[in-house]
Amino acid sequence: MSKSSFVLIAAAVLFVIAVPVQAQTGCSDSPENPTAVLALVGSAGALFSTVRARMRARRKPSKR
């Protein structure tokens, strides 16, 4: 199979998949609340950063 025919088939598959996805109306009837999901992801990132900084601070020996 040549490269151009592979690209053509891949593009056709992408368009066939995109049609049902485009049929959704967006976030208005979405089962999840995007604001809550973003808040959870942001909180998890902040918690990870804080825990990582505290662990690094404990590993470093104090210089007195």
PQR file with spaces between the fields and no chain letter, atoms N, CA, C, O and H, PARSE charges and radii, in Angstrom:
ATOM       1  N    MET     1       0.855   -1.163    0.000 -0.4000 1.5000
ATOM       2  CA   MET     1       0.000    0.000    0.000 -0.0000 2.0000
ATOM       3  C    MET     1       0.906    1.232    0.000  0.5500 1.7000
ATOM       4  O    MET     1       1.823    1.334    0.815 -0.5500 1.4000
ATOM       5  N    SER     2       0.653    2.139   -0.891 -0.4000 1.5000
ATOM       6  CA   SER     2       1.504    3.318   -0.984 -0.0000 2.0000
ATOM       7  C    SER     2       1.146    4.313    0.116  0.5500 1.7000
ATOM       8  O    SER     2       0.087    4.231    0.738 -0.5500 1.4000
ATOM       9  H    SER     2      -0.092    2.056   -1.553  0.4000 1.0000
ATOM      10  N    LYS     3       2.048    5.240    0.332 -0.4000 1.5000
ATOM      11  CA   LYS     3       1.866    6.217    1.395 -0.0000 2.0000
ATOM      12  C    LYS     3       0.655    7.122    1.126  0.5500 1.7000
ATOM      13  O    LYS     3      -0.073    7.473    2.054 -0.5500 1.4000
ATOM      14  H    LYS     3       2.909    5.307   -0.173  0.4000 1.0000
ATOM      15  N    SER     4       0.444    7.493   -0.120 -0.4000 1.5000
ATOM      16  CA   SER     4      -0.671    8.393   -0.427 -0.0000 2.0000
ATOM      17  C    SER     4      -2.022    7.716   -0.203  0.5500 1.7000
ATOM      18  O    SER     4      -2.965    8.360    0.258 -0.5500 1.4000
ATOM      19  H    SER     4       1.036    7.208   -0.873  0.4000 1.0000
ATOM      20  N    SER     5      -2.126    6.436   -0.521 -0.4000 1.5000
ATOM      21  CA   SER     5      -3.395    5.743   -0.283 -0.0000 2.0000
ATOM      22  C    SER     5      -3.640    5.558    1.211  0.5500 1.7000
ATOM      23  O    SER     5      -4.782    5.609    1.667 -0.5500 1.4000
ATOM      24  H    SER     5      -1.360    5.913   -0.895  0.4000 1.0000
ATOM      25  N    PHE     6      -2.576    5.345    1.968 -0.4000 1.5000
ATOM      26  CA   PHE     6      -2.721    5.239    3.423 -0.0000 2.0000
ATOM      27  C    PHE     6      -3.201    6.554    4.020  0.5500 1.7000
ATOM      28  O    PHE     6      -4.072    6.555    4.891 -0.5500 1.4000
ATOM      29  H    PHE     6      -1.648    5.303    1.598  0.4000 1.0000
ATOM      30  N    VAL     7      -2.649    7.667    3.566 -0.4000 1.5000
ATOM      31  CA   VAL     7      -3.069    8.983    4.056 -0.0000 2.0000
ATOM      32  C    VAL     7      -4.519    9.251    3.675  0.5500 1.7000
ATOM      33  O    VAL     7      -5.275    9.802    4.475 -0.5500 1.4000
ATOM      34  H    VAL     7      -1.942    7.666    2.859  0.4000 1.0000
ATOM      35  N    LEU     8      -4.910    8.873    2.483 -0.4000 1.5000
ATOM      36  CA   LEU     8      -6.289    9.070    2.037 -0.0000 2.0000
ATOM      37  C    LEU     8      -7.269    8.255    2.889  0.5500 1.7000
ATOM      38  O    LEU     8      -8.323    8.758    3.277 -0.5500 1.4000
ATOM      39  H    LEU     8      -4.296    8.426    1.833  0.4000 1.0000
ATOM      40  N    ILE     9      -6.927    7.021    3.172 -0.4000 1.5000
ATOM      41  CA   ILE     9      -7.787    6.172    4.003 -0.0000 2.0000
ATOM      42  C    ILE     9      -7.846    6.707    5.429  0.5500 1.7000
ATOM      43  O    ILE     9      -8.914    6.712    6.042 -0.5500 1.4000
ATOM      44  H    ILE     9      -6.070    6.612    2.857  0.4000 1.0000
ATOM      45  N    ALA    10      -6.712    7.158    5.965 -0.4000 1.5000
ATOM      46  CA   ALA    10      -6.680    7.703    7.327 -0.0000 2.0000
ATOM      47  C    ALA    10      -7.540    8.962    7.425  0.5500 1.7000
ATOM      48  O    ALA    10      -8.248    9.152    8.414 -0.5500 1.4000
ATOM      49  H    ALA    10      -5.845    7.154    5.467  0.4000 1.0000
ATOM      50  N    ALA    11      -7.483    9.821    6.411 -0.4000 1.5000
ATOM      51  CA   ALA    11      -8.297   11.038    6.411 -0.0000 2.0000
ATOM      52  C    ALA    11      -9.780   10.695    6.336  0.5500 1.7000
ATOM      53  O    ALA    11     -10.598   11.323    7.008 -0.5500 1.4000
ATOM      54  H    ALA    11      -6.907    9.668    5.608  0.4000 1.0000
ATOM      55  N    ALA    12     -10.131    9.698    5.518 -0.4000 1.5000
ATOM      56  CA   ALA    12     -11.533    9.286    5.410 -0.0000 2.0000
ATOM      57  C    ALA    12     -12.039    8.731    6.737  0.5500 1.7000
ATOM      58  O    ALA    12     -13.169    9.014    7.136 -0.5500 1.4000
ATOM      59  H    ALA    12      -9.467    9.187    4.972  0.4000 1.0000
ATOM      60  N    VAL    13     -11.220    7.951    7.417 -0.4000 1.5000
ATOM      61  CA   VAL    13     -11.614    7.399    8.717 -0.0000 2.0000
ATOM      62  C    VAL    13     -11.811    8.516    9.733  0.5500 1.7000
ATOM      63  O    VAL    13     -12.761    8.489   10.516 -0.5500 1.4000
ATOM      64  H    VAL    13     -10.302    7.721    7.093  0.4000 1.0000
ATOM      65  N    LEU    14     -10.921    9.491    9.722 -0.4000 1.5000
ATOM      66  CA   LEU    14     -11.057   10.616   10.649 -0.0000 2.0000
ATOM      67  C    LEU    14     -12.346   11.393   10.403  0.5500 1.7000
ATOM      68  O    LEU    14     -13.023   11.780   11.355 -0.5500 1.4000
ATOM      69  H    LEU    14     -10.149    9.513    9.087  0.4000 1.0000
ATOM      70  N    PHE    15     -12.691   11.623    9.143 -0.4000 1.5000
ATOM      71  CA   PHE    15     -13.935   12.330    8.839 -0.0000 2.0000
ATOM      72  C    PHE    15     -15.153   11.518    9.243  0.5500 1.7000
ATOM      73  O    PHE    15     -16.140   12.082    9.716 -0.5500 1.4000
ATOM      74  H    PHE    15     -12.140   11.308    8.370  0.4000 1.0000
ATOM      75  N    VAL    16     -15.101   10.208    9.066 -0.4000 1.5000
ATOM      76  CA   VAL    16     -16.230    9.359    9.453 -0.0000 2.0000
ATOM      77  C    VAL    16     -16.406    9.369   10.974  0.5500 1.7000
ATOM      78  O    VAL    16     -17.534    9.357   11.466 -0.5500 1.4000
ATOM      79  H    VAL    16     -14.299    9.750    8.682  0.4000 1.0000
ATOM      80  N    ILE    17     -15.309    9.392   11.710 -0.4000 1.5000
ATOM      81  CA   ILE    17     -15.383    9.431   13.172 -0.0000 2.0000
ATOM      82  C    ILE    17     -15.840   10.811   13.644  0.5500 1.7000
ATOM      83  O    ILE    17     -16.566   10.916   14.632 -0.5500 1.4000
ATOM      84  H    ILE    17     -14.392    9.402   11.310  0.4000 1.0000
ATOM      85  N    ALA    18     -15.422   11.870   12.947 -0.4000 1.5000
ATOM      86  CA   ALA    18     -15.722   13.230   13.389 -0.0000 2.0000
ATOM      87  C    ALA    18     -17.198   13.587   13.237  0.5500 1.7000
ATOM      88  O    ALA    18     -17.695   14.435   13.977 -0.5500 1.4000
ATOM      89  H    ALA    18     -14.832   11.785   12.144  0.4000 1.0000
ATOM      90  N    VAL    19     -17.898   12.978   12.318 -0.4000 1.5000
ATOM      91  CA   VAL    19     -19.305   13.324   12.094 -0.0000 2.0000
ATOM      92  C    VAL    19     -20.161   13.041   13.325  0.5500 1.7000
ATOM      93  O    VAL    19     -20.891   13.939   13.745 -0.5500 1.4000
ATOM      94  H    VAL    19     -17.494   12.288   11.716  0.4000 1.0000
ATOM      95  N    PRO    20     -20.121   11.863   13.929 -0.5600 1.5000
ATOM      96  CA   PRO    20     -20.935   11.649   15.138  0.2800 2.0000
ATOM      97  C    PRO    20     -20.489   12.500   16.320  0.5500 1.7000
ATOM      98  O    PRO    20     -21.313   12.918   17.133 -0.5500 1.4000
ATOM      99  N    VAL    21     -19.197   12.756   16.415 -0.4000 1.5000
ATOM     100  CA   VAL    21     -18.694   13.565   17.518 -0.0000 2.0000
ATOM     101  C    VAL    21     -19.189   15.001   17.377  0.5500 1.7000
ATOM     102  O    VAL    21     -19.537   15.636   18.374 -0.5500 1.4000
ATOM     103  H    VAL    21     -18.528   12.416   15.754  0.4000 1.0000
ATOM     104  N    GLN    22     -19.225   15.513   16.164 -0.4000 1.5000
ATOM     105  CA   GLN    22     -19.695   16.873   15.913 -0.0000 2.0000
ATOM     106  C    GLN    22     -21.188   17.001   16.195  0.5500 1.7000
ATOM     107  O    GLN    22     -21.677   18.102   16.446 -0.5500 1.4000
ATOM     108  H    GLN    22     -18.943   14.997   15.355  0.4000 1.0000
ATOM     109  N    ALA    23     -21.906   15.904   16.156 -0.4000 1.5000
ATOM     110  CA   ALA    23     -23.352   15.955   16.371 -0.0000 2.0000
ATOM     111  C    ALA    23     -23.710   16.309   17.801  0.5500 1.7000
ATOM     112  O    ALA    23     -24.845   16.706   18.064 -0.5500 1.4000
ATOM     113  H    ALA    23     -21.509   15.009   15.951  0.4000 1.0000
ATOM     114  N    GLN    24     -22.772   16.178   18.735 -0.4000 1.5000
ATOM     115  CA   GLN    24     -23.052   16.574   20.105 -0.0000 2.0000
ATOM     116  C    GLN    24     -23.187   18.085   20.174  0.5500 1.7000
ATOM     117  O    GLN    24     -22.574   18.811   19.392 -0.5500 1.4000
ATOM     118  H    GLN    24     -21.850   15.856   18.520  0.4000 1.0000
ATOM     119  N    THR    25     -23.987   18.544   21.106 -0.4000 1.5000
ATOM     120  CA   THR    25     -24.252   19.978   21.184 -0.0000 2.0000
ATOM     121  C    THR    25     -23.285   20.723   22.075  0.5500 1.7000
ATOM     122  O    THR    25     -23.412   21.938   22.230 -0.5500 1.4000
ATOM     123  H    THR    25     -24.485   17.953   21.741  0.4000 1.0000
ATOM     124  N    GLY    26     -22.347   20.053   22.651 -0.4000 1.5000
ATOM     125  CA   GLY    26     -21.356   20.738   23.472 -0.0000 2.0000
ATOM     126  C    GLY    26     -21.539   20.447   24.939  0.5500 1.7000
ATOM     127  O    GLY    26     -21.985   19.366   25.321 -0.5500 1.4000
ATOM     128  H    GLY    26     -22.245   19.066   22.526  0.4000 1.0000
ATOM     129  N    CYS    27     -21.190   21.422   25.763 -0.4000 1.5000
ATOM     130  CA   CYS    27     -21.189   21.230   27.218 -0.0000 2.0000
ATOM     131  C    CYS    27     -22.566   21.394   27.847  0.5500 1.7000
ATOM     132  O    CYS    27     -22.744   21.041   29.012 -0.5500 1.4000
ATOM     133  H    CYS    27     -20.828   22.301   25.453  0.4000 1.0000
ATOM     134  N    SER    28     -23.536   21.913   27.122 -0.4000 1.5000
ATOM     135  CA   SER    28     -24.834   22.189   27.739 -0.0000 2.0000
ATOM     136  C    SER    28     -25.554   20.920   28.173  0.5500 1.7000
ATOM     137  O    SER    28     -26.266   20.941   29.177 -0.5500 1.4000
ATOM     138  H    SER    28     -23.391   22.200   26.175  0.4000 1.0000
ATOM     139  N    ASP    29     -25.394   19.828   27.456 -0.4000 1.5000
ATOM     140  CA   ASP    29     -26.037   18.579   27.867 -0.0000 2.0000
ATOM     141  C    ASP    29     -25.020   17.500   28.232  0.5500 1.7000
ATOM     142  O    ASP    29     -25.321   16.308   28.180 -0.5500 1.4000
ATOM     143  H    ASP    29     -24.816   19.811   26.641  0.4000 1.0000
ATOM     144  N    SER    30     -23.839   17.922   28.593 -0.4000 1.5000
ATOM     145  CA   SER    30     -22.778   16.993   28.954 -0.0000 2.0000
ATOM     146  C    SER    30     -23.091   16.368   30.313  0.5500 1.7000
ATOM     147  O    SER    30     -23.589   17.059   31.202 -0.5500 1.4000
ATOM     148  H    SER    30     -23.594   18.891   28.635  0.4000 1.0000
ATOM     149  N    PRO    31     -22.811   15.083   30.492 -0.5600 1.5000
ATOM     150  CA   PRO    31     -23.118   14.444   31.774  0.2800 2.0000
ATOM     151  C    PRO    31     -22.216   14.928   32.906  0.5500 1.7000
ATOM     152  O    PRO    31     -22.612   14.874   34.071 -0.5500 1.4000
ATOM     153  N    GLU    32     -21.026   15.393   32.590 -0.4000 1.5000
ATOM     154  CA   GLU    32     -20.148   15.884   33.645 -0.0000 2.0000
ATOM     155  C    GLU    32     -20.130   17.408   33.634  0.5500 1.7000
ATOM     156  O    GLU    32     -20.396   18.036   32.609 -0.5500 1.4000
ATOM     157  H    GLU    32     -20.704   15.436   31.645  0.4000 1.0000
ATOM     158  N    ASN    33     -19.823   17.975   34.750 -0.4000 1.5000
ATOM     159  CA   ASN    33     -19.751   19.426   34.878 -0.0000 2.0000
ATOM     160  C    ASN    33     -18.304   19.838   34.592  0.5500 1.7000
ATOM     161  O    ASN    33     -17.425   19.525   35.396 -0.5500 1.4000
ATOM     162  H    ASN    33     -19.607   17.464   35.582  0.4000 1.0000
ATOM     163  N    PRO    34     -18.023   20.522   33.489 -0.5600 1.5000
ATOM     164  CA   PRO    34     -16.643   20.861   33.142  0.2800 2.0000
ATOM     165  C    PRO    34     -15.960   21.728   34.198  0.5500 1.7000
ATOM     166  O    PRO    34     -14.751   21.612   34.395 -0.5500 1.4000
ATOM     167  N    THR    35     -16.703   22.584   34.872 -0.4000 1.5000
ATOM     168  CA   THR    35     -16.105   23.435   35.901 -0.0000 2.0000
ATOM     169  C    THR    35     -15.623   22.589   37.076  0.5500 1.7000
ATOM     170  O    THR    35     -14.538   22.826   37.607 -0.5500 1.4000
ATOM     171  H    THR    35     -17.685   22.678   34.712  0.4000 1.0000
ATOM     172  N    ALA    36     -16.409   21.621   37.477 -0.4000 1.5000
ATOM     173  CA   ALA    36     -16.016   20.755   38.590 -0.0000 2.0000
ATOM     174  C    ALA    36     -14.807   19.902   38.206  0.5500 1.7000
ATOM     175  O    ALA    36     -13.911   19.692   39.023 -0.5500 1.4000
ATOM     176  H    ALA    36     -17.291   21.429   37.045  0.4000 1.0000
ATOM     177  N    VAL    37     -14.782   19.420   36.987 -0.4000 1.5000
ATOM     178  CA   VAL    37     -13.652   18.603   36.528 -0.0000 2.0000
ATOM     179  C    VAL    37     -12.379   19.444   36.524  0.5500 1.7000
ATOM     180  O    VAL    37     -11.331   18.979   36.972 -0.5500 1.4000
ATOM     181  H    VAL    37     -15.511   19.591   36.324  0.4000 1.0000
ATOM     182  N    LEU    38     -12.458   20.672   36.025 -0.4000 1.5000
ATOM     183  CA   LEU    38     -11.286   21.543   36.018 -0.0000 2.0000
ATOM     184  C    LEU    38     -10.841   21.879   37.440  0.5500 1.7000
ATOM     185  O    LEU    38      -9.641   21.964   37.702 -0.5500 1.4000
ATOM     186  H    LEU    38     -13.309   21.049   35.661  0.4000 1.0000
ATOM     187  N    ALA    39     -11.772   22.066   38.348 -0.4000 1.5000
ATOM     188  CA   ALA    39     -11.420   22.346   39.736 -0.0000 2.0000
ATOM     189  C    ALA    39     -10.701   21.161   40.370  0.5500 1.7000
ATOM     190  O    ALA    39      -9.729   21.342   41.103 -0.5500 1.4000
ATOM     191  H    ALA    39     -12.747   21.997   38.135  0.4000 1.0000
ATOM     192  N    LEU    40     -11.176   19.949   40.091 -0.4000 1.5000
ATOM     193  CA   LEU    40     -10.512   18.757   40.632 -0.0000 2.0000
ATOM     194  C    LEU    40      -9.104   18.594   40.069  0.5500 1.7000
ATOM     195  O    LEU    40      -8.171   18.273   40.805 -0.5500 1.4000
ATOM     196  H    LEU    40     -11.965   19.801   39.496  0.4000 1.0000
ATOM     197  N    VAL    41      -8.951   18.815   38.778 -0.4000 1.5000
ATOM     198  CA   VAL    41      -7.624   18.686   38.158 -0.0000 2.0000
ATOM     199  C    VAL    41      -6.675   19.741   38.716  0.5500 1.7000
ATOM     200  O    VAL    41      -5.518   19.442   39.009 -0.5500 1.4000
ATOM     201  H    VAL    41      -9.709   19.076   38.180  0.4000 1.0000
ATOM     202  N    GLY    42      -7.154   20.965   38.863 -0.4000 1.5000
ATOM     203  CA   GLY    42      -6.318   22.025   39.416 -0.0000 2.0000
ATOM     204  C    GLY    42      -5.934   21.762   40.862  0.5500 1.7000
ATOM     205  O    GLY    42      -4.792   21.997   41.255 -0.5500 1.4000
ATOM     206  H    GLY    42      -8.095   21.209   38.625  0.4000 1.0000
ATOM     207  N    SER    43      -6.870   21.280   41.648 -0.4000 1.5000
ATOM     208  CA   SER    43      -6.584   20.963   43.050 -0.0000 2.0000
ATOM     209  C    SER    43      -5.575   19.826   43.166  0.5500 1.7000
ATOM     210  O    SER    43      -4.684   19.861   44.015 -0.5500 1.4000
ATOM     211  H    SER    43      -7.798   21.089   41.328  0.4000 1.0000
ATOM     212  N    ALA    44      -5.721   18.827   42.315 -0.4000 1.5000
ATOM     213  CA   ALA    44      -4.771   17.713   42.336 -0.0000 2.0000
ATOM     214  C    ALA    44      -3.370   18.196   41.966  0.5500 1.7000
ATOM     215  O    ALA    44      -2.386   17.764   42.567 -0.5500 1.4000
ATOM     216  H    ALA    44      -6.444   18.799   41.626  0.4000 1.0000
ATOM     217  N    GLY    45      -3.275   19.080   40.992 -0.4000 1.5000
ATOM     218  CA   GLY    45      -1.967   19.621   40.609 -0.0000 2.0000
ATOM     219  C    GLY    45      -1.341   20.430   41.723  0.5500 1.7000
ATOM     220  O    GLY    45      -0.140   20.320   41.969 -0.5500 1.4000
ATOM     221  H    GLY    45      -4.074   19.431   40.504  0.4000 1.0000
ATOM     222  N    ALA    46      -2.138   21.245   42.403 -0.4000 1.5000
ATOM     223  CA   ALA    46      -1.616   22.040   43.513 -0.0000 2.0000
ATOM     224  C    ALA    46      -1.177   21.148   44.671  0.5500 1.7000
ATOM     225  O    ALA    46      -0.137   21.387   45.284 -0.5500 1.4000
ATOM     226  H    ALA    46      -3.114   21.334   42.203  0.4000 1.0000
ATOM     227  N    LEU    47      -1.967   20.124   44.966 -0.4000 1.5000
ATOM     228  CA   LEU    47      -1.616   19.191   46.037 -0.0000 2.0000
ATOM     229  C    LEU    47      -0.326   18.449   45.701  0.5500 1.7000
ATOM     230  O    LEU    47       0.538   18.289   46.563 -0.5500 1.4000
ATOM     231  H    LEU    47      -2.812   19.930   44.467  0.4000 1.0000
ATOM     232  N    PHE    48      -0.191   18.001   44.472 -0.4000 1.5000
ATOM     233  CA   PHE    48       1.017   17.296   44.056 -0.0000 2.0000
ATOM     234  C    PHE    48       2.243   18.184   44.208  0.5500 1.7000
ATOM     235  O    PHE    48       3.284   17.735   44.688 -0.5500 1.4000
ATOM     236  H    PHE    48      -0.893   18.131   43.772  0.4000 1.0000
ATOM     237  N    SER    49       2.122   19.436   43.803 -0.4000 1.5000
ATOM     238  CA   SER    49       3.234   20.369   43.893 -0.0000 2.0000
ATOM     239  C    SER    49       3.630   20.620   45.346  0.5500 1.7000
ATOM     240  O    SER    49       4.817   20.658   45.668 -0.5500 1.4000
ATOM     241  H    SER    49       1.276   19.800   43.413  0.4000 1.0000
ATOM     242  N    THR    50       2.647   20.790   46.218 -0.4000 1.5000
ATOM     243  CA   THR    50       2.918   21.044   47.629 -0.0000 2.0000
ATOM     244  C    THR    50       3.581   19.839   48.294  0.5500 1.7000
ATOM     245  O    THR    50       4.555   19.985   49.032 -0.5500 1.4000
ATOM     246  H    THR    50       1.683   20.760   45.957  0.4000 1.0000
ATOM     247  N    VAL    51       3.046   18.655   48.027 -0.4000 1.5000
ATOM     248  CA   VAL    51       3.610   17.443   48.623 -0.0000 2.0000
ATOM     249  C    VAL    51       5.035   17.222   48.123  0.5500 1.7000
ATOM     250  O    VAL    51       5.913   16.837   48.896 -0.5500 1.4000
ATOM     251  H    VAL    51       2.255   18.536   47.427  0.4000 1.0000
ATOM     252  N    ARG    52       5.260   17.457   46.865 -0.4000 1.5000
ATOM     253  CA   ARG    52       6.604   17.286   46.297 -0.0000 2.0000
ATOM     254  C    ARG    52       7.596   18.253   46.929  0.5500 1.7000
ATOM     255  O    ARG    52       8.723   17.863   47.235 -0.5500 1.4000
ATOM     256  H    ARG    52       4.548   17.769   46.238  0.4000 1.0000
ATOM     257  N    ALA    53       7.201   19.505   47.130 -0.4000 1.5000
ATOM     258  CA   ALA    53       8.086   20.491   47.750 -0.0000 2.0000
ATOM     259  C    ALA    53       8.390   20.112   49.197  0.5500 1.7000
ATOM     260  O    ALA    53       9.525   20.260   49.650 -0.5500 1.4000
ATOM     261  H    ALA    53       6.285   19.823   46.881  0.4000 1.0000
ATOM     262  N    ARG    54       7.391   19.629   49.920 -0.4000 1.5000
ATOM     263  CA   ARG    54       7.631   19.227   51.312 -0.0000 2.0000
ATOM     264  C    ARG    54       8.540   18.013   51.405  0.5500 1.7000
ATOM     265  O    ARG    54       9.373   17.923   52.307 -0.5500 1.4000
ATOM     266  H    ARG    54       6.469   19.510   49.552  0.4000 1.0000
ATOM     267  N    MET    55       8.383   17.079   50.473 -0.4000 1.5000
ATOM     268  CA   MET    55       9.251   15.898   50.482 -0.0000 2.0000
ATOM     269  C    MET    55      10.694   16.285   50.165  0.5500 1.7000
ATOM     270  O    MET    55      11.627   15.758   50.772 -0.5500 1.4000
ATOM     271  H    MET    55       7.707   17.152   49.739  0.4000 1.0000
ATOM     272  N    ARG    56      10.875   17.190   49.232 -0.4000 1.5000
ATOM     273  CA   ARG    56      12.230   17.651   48.906 -0.0000 2.0000
ATOM     274  C    ARG    56      12.857   18.386   50.093  0.5500 1.7000
ATOM     275  O    ARG    56      14.051   18.243   50.354 -0.5500 1.4000
ATOM     276  H    ARG    56      10.118   17.618   48.739  0.4000 1.0000
ATOM     277  N    ALA    57      12.059   19.162   50.803 -0.4000 1.5000
ATOM     278  CA   ALA    57      12.578   19.900   51.954 -0.0000 2.0000
ATOM     279  C    ALA    57      13.011   18.948   53.068  0.5500 1.7000
ATOM     280  O    ALA    57      13.981   19.224   53.774 -0.5500 1.4000
ATOM     281  H    ALA    57      11.089   19.278   50.591  0.4000 1.0000
ATOM     282  N    ARG    58      12.305   17.840   53.230 -0.4000 1.5000
ATOM     283  CA   ARG    58      12.687   16.866   54.263 -0.0000 2.0000
ATOM     284  C    ARG    58      13.956   16.116   53.903  0.5500 1.7000
ATOM     285  O    ARG    58      14.729   15.753   54.790 -0.5500 1.4000
ATOM     286  H    ARG    58      11.517   17.616   52.657  0.4000 1.0000
ATOM     287  N    ARG    59      14.184   15.877   52.625 -0.4000 1.5000
ATOM     288  CA   ARG    59      15.372   15.125   52.207 -0.0000 2.0000
ATOM     289  C    ARG    59      16.650   15.907   52.387  0.5500 1.7000
ATOM     290  O    ARG    59      17.693   15.333   52.701 -0.5500 1.4000
ATOM     291  H    ARG    59      13.556   16.172   51.905  0.4000 1.0000
ATOM     292  N    LYS    60      16.583   17.210   52.192 -0.4000 1.5000
ATOM     293  CA   LYS    60      17.784   18.029   52.300 -0.0000 2.0000
ATOM     294  C    LYS    60      18.194   18.139   53.766  0.5500 1.7000
ATOM     295  O    LYS    60      17.376   18.491   54.616 -0.5500 1.4000
ATOM     296  H    LYS    60      15.735   17.676   51.936  0.4000 1.0000
ATOM     297  N    PRO    61      19.457   17.839   54.062 -0.5600 1.5000
ATOM     298  CA   PRO    61      19.909   17.990   55.446  0.2800 2.0000
ATOM     299  C    PRO    61      20.028   19.473   55.795  0.5500 1.7000
ATOM     300  O    PRO    61      20.439   20.291   54.972 -0.5500 1.4000
ATOM     301  N    SER    62      19.670   19.791   57.005 -0.4000 1.5000
ATOM     302  CA   SER    62      19.738   21.184   57.418 -0.0000 2.0000
ATOM     303  C    SER    62      21.191   21.557   57.693  0.5500 1.7000
ATOM     304  O    SER    62      21.925   20.803   58.331 -0.5500 1.4000
ATOM     305  H    SER    62      19.336   19.127   57.674  0.4000 1.0000
ATOM     306  N    LYS    63      21.595   22.716   57.210 -0.4000 1.5000
ATOM     307  CA   LYS    63      22.969   23.184   57.399 -0.0000 2.0000
ATOM     308  C    LYS    63      22.996   24.170   58.562  0.5500 1.7000
ATOM     309  O    LYS    63      22.430   25.261   58.486 -0.5500 1.4000
ATOM     310  H    LYS    63      20.999   23.329   56.692  0.4000 1.0000
ATOM     311  N    ARG    64      23.656   23.769   59.625 -0.4000 1.5000
ATOM     312  CA   ARG    64      23.751   24.646   60.802 -0.0000 2.0000
ATOM     313  C    ARG    64      25.172   24.934   61.137  0.5500 1.7000
ATOM     314  O    ARG    64      25.446   25.654   62.097 -0.5500 1.4000
ATOM     315  H    ARG    64      24.116   22.884   59.687  0.4000 1.0000
